Amino acid sequence: MNLKNQDNKLNSLMSEIYSKLIDNTIIQKYQYWLDFSQINYPAPIWIGASILTGIFMGIISYALSTLLIPEFTLIPFTFFLAVVILMIGYPYLKKETLVESVEKNFSDALKQMADTLRAGDTYENALREVVEADYGRLSEEMQLALRRMEDGENLDTALMGFANRIDSERIKRTVKIILDSIKTGSSLSDILNEIADDLRDYERLKEDRKASTTMQFLFLVAAGGFIAPMIFGEIGAVITGFTSIGAREINMDATSDNFITTIIQLYIIIEVIGSGIMMSLINEGKINKSIIYIPILLLIAFIVYHASKIIITGMVVGSL
């Protein structure tokens, strides 16, 4: 009896630890993405709605594919996977887009703050100048920092709160440099000008890198979304054509045809995932944008695959 009670206590303790771990890592992080993106839904509800929407789209695509495609197809699974990835990844993508806009406008905001400080104004008025300017999301976040200062927080706490909310290493490093300069009594206006110039150079290099990798990016789009699925569609069409006319001399039946078709479609999924990751690494330098590249490329690849297979199958059967 005591052992049973101890087991129950241990299980309840492990469940509590597990739930706290999930709450403190995955769910809270995802909730931050939703809040920062101004999507007013709790994280569990958004994730559950994404999965249900994916299931619904999978059912719809299954019903349509059974009418249009007589063979076994992974289109329902593809639609389910694409919709779930897009919907669950949308808050993160929107958050990253907003952070990029803040980083892009940050150099101009620092320049404006430097001019305000050089004119002999205070840090608070320099922040207010940024808030009143049209810097998009940056002005909104600066307004929150300014409001904290008006509520009694010091400049260090207000600016670090701004940097932590943006969740950008570049912004955090810049804010730390600004705060260290204030503490050491350095000329903040000159330092802000230097940082702004460095940030502009970084953005220029970033745009140059994107421009220089455009051809590689387009090659992966063409290869992963069009050329490879078209080739596999032609291969599948030849196999289906021989099977449909009963070419027994190559020992092919409907079961083996479905098996080969499934293997081909699974390979297309793997190939598209690899292409999407490589596209994101080439274009962005990190894999976060693969969340949007993979689902779109997956849908395009399967449409091209089945379209080419249907066309080539008709030609093969007609010629034989």
Secondary structure, DSSP 8 states (H G I E B T S, - for coil): -HHHHHHHHHHHHHHHHHHHHHIIIIIHHHHHHHHHTT--S-HHHHHHHHHHHHHHHHHHHHHHHHHH--S---HHHHHHHHHHHHHHHHHHHHHHHHHHHHHHHHHHHHHHHHHHHHTT--HHHHHHHHHHS--THHHHHHHHHHHHHHTT--HHHHHHHHHHHHT-HHHHHHHHHHHHHHHHT--HHHHHHHHHHHHHHHHHHHHHHHHHTHHHHHHHHHIIIIIHHHHHHHHHHHHHHHHHTT-GGGT--HHHHHHHHHHHHHHHHHHHHHHHHHHHHHHHSSSTTHHHHHHHHHHHHHHHHHHHHHHHHHHHHHH-
